[in-house]
Amino acid sequence: MKFKVLNDEPVQFYNASGDLMGTISVSGSGDMIIQPNSGSSRNIILGRSDTVGDVEIGIPSTPVDLTLLGGGTISSNGNTLNIGATAGTDTVNLFNVTYSQSLYVTGSVNITGSVYADYFVGSGDGLTRSTNTHITDFTASQVYKGSYNIVGGNLTCSILSNATTAVDTGAEYDFFQTSSVGNMLFESGSGVTLYVKNDNLNLAGQYSGASLKKVATNTWHLIGDLT
């Protein structure tokens, strides 16, 4: 059995009482519109609730977008929702994400922004921090936040006010001097309060280390092998 709809006319569905319940139409640009017209819920259901089946959108060679024009929720009705195949080489990108429940990740996660959580569960054995080697003066900035910084002896690490260089409160930096010449200097800018024992602001020498932590908007703590 075949049906042909001419002149851009919609396909309309009526109930036994003659009420228009739904419409399928095609726009001038080729968009297919499935529209519930009446009823208490006006949901669009793909598949049967009592039958397991897959829903496929698009073709394998071309990406497509699924847009919820007014926002909304993707849920699994109390079941497990998987995004990406459990086997294979799927890549899942999440942008501007706010997540309020538990999140389980079985592969690698690359994060370009910040992650905030009440706690993380796991041994952390696979966690690594970036390492930076400095040969010129530098600033304690977001770029080096959370990293291990290898430094020479005649360098300065500037600690600037938040208005000049914004850094997240709680940011930490580790330093290790490899050079036998000179002593790396920590220099705080105007408006910055830096707490350090005996006002020692230089690494003591080769193979000395220190840790720097931002504890408030313009307040920092510095500890380590300092002179």
ABEGO torsion letter per residue (X at the ends): XBBBBBGGBBBBBBBAAGBBABBBBBBAAGBBBBBBABEAAGBBBBEBAABBBBBBBEBAABBBBBBBAAEEBBBAGGBBBBBEBABEABBBBBBGBBBABBBBBABBBBBABBBBBABBBEAGAABBBBBBBBABBBBBBAAABGBBBBBBAABBBBBBBAAABBBBBGBBBBBBBABABEBBBBBBBBGBBBBBBGGBABBAEBGBBBBBBBABAABBBBBEBBX
